[in-house]
């Protein structure tokens, strides 16, 4: 039985992770932490039937866990990951702190210096469909962001075929839970309900760094090349233009991605590279011709649904990619990574 500790259990991703691990046939909960609710029970913070005690991080018996999951904001994970690794636990970090290979790139996008560059060099980007073999032997896995999961899975087969070039436009919409549980004005019911709001559009959202890093590697670039690119220049011969939106639903992400394919690439060839890339992947649902990915394909599951639409008389491919932001975009993918790490 894998003993799992969760740091930061009282956010949306933390409670989703707790529920998944409670029903996992090969895992048990070792301990839970919550900085804001330490000393209380889980049922005091969430309306649920579980009375597990909530500890402060400094009181958590880190060495009692085989794997530690961190559901903390960026920057807060760095010292906690270091402490968990020092205690001998393997780690799956759900923050952004260990996703970008180069500390200078992290500082450029997140505005602060990385305090654990040695651990950063050991971290594996936790997208099993791209990095399963590296995840299997990793002691530190950086769980991907929710938007990047939908976009990278939607584009990775094209990157592997070297068919990404020019501007690639990703228009993505996320449920309100993607912004976390902390109260913010734009996430309040009156602001979000019956509304659709773009934010950080163009080339400004931090998740672009993950998308370009991973797609460059998928296209055959080295880790060093992916880490060293500048955010003000295209990666390889393509550039991601990203437009995220806040959608007035609780959960789910739908990314609609516009790609110009090379001359001579037809629908049959494109579908073949997707089929080959995701053959045997249990959570990828490649939809048949004529079907588009929707939130209902994936919410409350660890699946990613991908639809391909070819614009007649052009070289334009429209990719629709849907996930549940809290499961495949966060906690479910974290458990998937744990399964790979422990050979399940």
N, C-alpha and C positions, 0 to 999 in steps of 0.2 A: 504494500500500500504506500503510495506517494504521499508524504506529509507536506501540505501546502500552507504557507503563511501569506496573508494579504495585507499589505501596507496601504492604508487609505481606502477602507472598505465602504465608506458611507457616501461616496459619489455614485453616479449612475453606472459607470463601468465597474466600480468595486462591487456593488450589489449584484450586478449581472454575473460577474465572475464567481461570487459566492454561490449563487444559485446553480451555476453550471457545475462547480466543483462538488456541491452537496449531492448531486445526482450522478457523479462520475463513479463508475464501478471500480476504479483503481486508485482513487485519491480520497484523502480525508483532510479536514480543516485542522491545522495545528494551532493557529492563533490569528487574531485580527487586530488591526490598529486603526485608530482614528484620532487625529490630533485635536479636533474640535469636540469630540464626544467621548474621550477617554474616561473610564470609570462608569460609563453607562453600559446597557445591553443593546444588542443590535435591534431588538424589538422596541427599544425606546426611541430610536432614530428613524426606523422604517416601520410602517404598519405590516408586520410579518409575524409568523409564529416561532421565530428562532431567538433564543435568549442568550446567544454567545456573548461573552464579555468583550468589551472594547478596551484595548490597552493603548497607552502612549508608546510611541516608537521606542523610546529608551528603555521601556520595560518589556519589550517583546523578546522572547527567547529565540533569537534568530537561528541559533544552532540546532533547534528542535525541528526545523523545516528542511526538507530535501530541496524544495523549490520555493522561492519567494517571488510573489507578484507585487509590482509597485504600480499603484493607481494614483499617482501624484502629479501636480502641475510641473511643467518644465522648470528646470533649475533646482527644484526641490528633490528630484530623484538622485542627483549625483552623489551626495554624501550617504544617502540611504542605500544605494546600490553598492557603494564601497564597503559599508558596514556588513551588508548581507554576504558579499563575496568573502570578506575577511572571516566571517563565521563559517564558511564552507558550503553555503547554500548556492545552488544554481539559481539564476535570476531571469525573469521575464519582466522587462520594464515597459509599461504602457505609455510613458511620457515620451517626449521628443528628444530627451537628453542624449541618447546613444544611437540615434538613427543615422546621423550624418557622419561620414567617415573622417572628415577633416575638422579639427577644432576651430580653425580659422573660418571655415564655412559656417559652422554652428554660431560663432560669434557674430558673423556678418548678418545672419538671418534672425537671431534671437537676441542680439544686443548685449550679450554678456560672455565673459570668458569661461571656457570649459575647465572645470577644476579637476577632472579625472581623465586626462588624455591617455594614460596607460590603459585604463579600462575601455576607453572608447576604441582603442586600437584592437581590442579583443572582441568587441561586440559584433554580432551577426544580425543583419537585417531580417526580421522575422516574417517573411512572406514565403510560406512553405512551397507554393507553386513555382517559385524561382530558386529558392536556396535550401531545399530540404536536406541535402547531404551535409551542408555546413551547420545547419541548425542541430542536426543529430548529435554532433560532438561539441556543441557550444556550451559554455558555462554562463554566458550572458547573451540574451537575445533581446534586441530592440524591436518591440512590437510596432508595426507600421501605423501611421495615421489613417483615419477613416477615409477621408477624401483620396489620399494616395492609393489606398487599397483598390478603390473602385477604378481609378484612372490607370494605374499601372497594370492591373489585370486586364483592363480593356485594351491596352496598347502593347503589352509585352510581346505577343506573337508577331506583330508588325515590326517591332524593334529588332527581334531576333532575325527576321528576314531582311533587315536593312531597308525597310520600306518607309521609314519615317524620315521626312525631310520638310524643310520650310516651317511654317507656323502650324502647330497643332492646337486646336481650340477645344478646351474642355469646359463645358458649361454644366456646373454641378449644383444640385439642390439637396439640402440636408434638413432632416427633422430637428426640432428645437433641442432635443437631448444632446445633440452633438456639441452644444456650447457648454455643457456641464450643468451641475446642479446649483451652483452658486447663483444667487439672485442678481440679475442685471436688467436694466430698463428695457432693452430691445428684446429680451426673452420673455417679458411678462405677457400675460394672456391678451390684454388689450392691444399691445403693440404688435404681437405676432399673429393673432387670429385674423383670418380673412385678409392676409397681407402676404406679399412676396418681396423679400428685400435682398438686393445684391450687396456684397461687401468685399473689400480688399480685392477688387477685380483687376485684371490685366496681368501684371507681373509683380505683385506685391505680397501675395499670401505666402506664409512660411512653408506651406506644404509643397510648393513648387520645387523646392530644393530636393526633397525626397523623390518626387516624380522624375526629375531629370537625372538624378544620381542613378536610380535603379534602371531607368530606360536606357541610359548610356551603357551600363553594364550589360543589359540584355542585348544591346546592339553589338557587343563584343569589346567594349571599352574596358580598361583595367580599373580596379578599385582606385588606384592613384589618380587616373584620369577623371574618374567620376567625382572624386573628392576635391580635385583641384580646380574645377571649372569656376568661372566667375558668374555671379548672378546677372551681370549686365551684358553677357554675350551668349549666343546660342550654344547649346551642348551638341557636340558632333555637328550634324547638319540640320538639326531640328530645334525648335524652341516651343515650350509649352506656354500658351496663353490661357490663364485660368480665371474663371468667373464663378465663384461660389455664391450661393443664395441661401437664405433662411426660409425654409418651407414650413407652413403652419400645420405640421403633423408632429407626433411625438418622436418617431424614429424612422430611419431609413435614409438612404442616399441614392439618388439617381444622377448619373453623369452621362451627358450626351456629348460625344466627342467627334469633332470634324477633322478628317484626315484626307490629304490629297495623295493618292497612291501613285507610284511610278507608272509611266505609260506601259501598256502591255499586261498589267496585272488585272485579271478579271475576277469576277465573283467566285468562280470555282477555285482559283488559285488561293484567294484570300481565305475562303472558308477552310481550305485544306491546311493552311498554316495554323489556324486556330484549333482545328481538330487534332493536329499532331501535337501542338504545344500543351494541350490540356487533356490528352488521352490518359485515362486512369486517375484523373484528379477528382476526388469524390465530391468536392464542394463547388466545382465549376459547372454551370448549366449553360451550355452553348445552345441557344435557341434556334429552331429551324427557320428557314427562309420565311419571311412575312411576319414573324413575331418580334415584338419589341420588348425589351426588359422593362419591368415596372416594379414599384415597391412591393406589390403583393406577391411577386415571385420569390421574395427573399426575407421579408421582415419576420422576426422571431426564428431565424435560422442562420446557419453559418455559410449559406450559399452565396455565390456571386452569379447572377444571371447576365449573360451577354447576348445582345442582339446585333446583327449586322445588316445595314441597309445601304444598298448601292444606288447612287443617283444616276438614272439613265442618261446616256450621252455625255458622261463626264468621268473624271477619275476620282470623284469624291466618294468616300466611304463615311457613313455616319455610324458610330459605335454607341450603343446604349448599354450601360453597365450599372446594375443595381445591387446594393448590399444592405444589410441592416448595420447601421453605424455602430451600434452597441455590441454586436456579436461578431460578424466577420470583420467589421471595422474596429474592433477593440477586444472585448472579453472572450468571445468565441475563438478568435484567432490566437489569443494568448493560450487558451487551453489546447488548441491544435498544435501550437508550438511546444507546449509541455509534453504532449503525446509523442511528438517526434523526438524530443530530447531524451525521453525515457524509453524509447523503443516500443511504444504501444502502437 
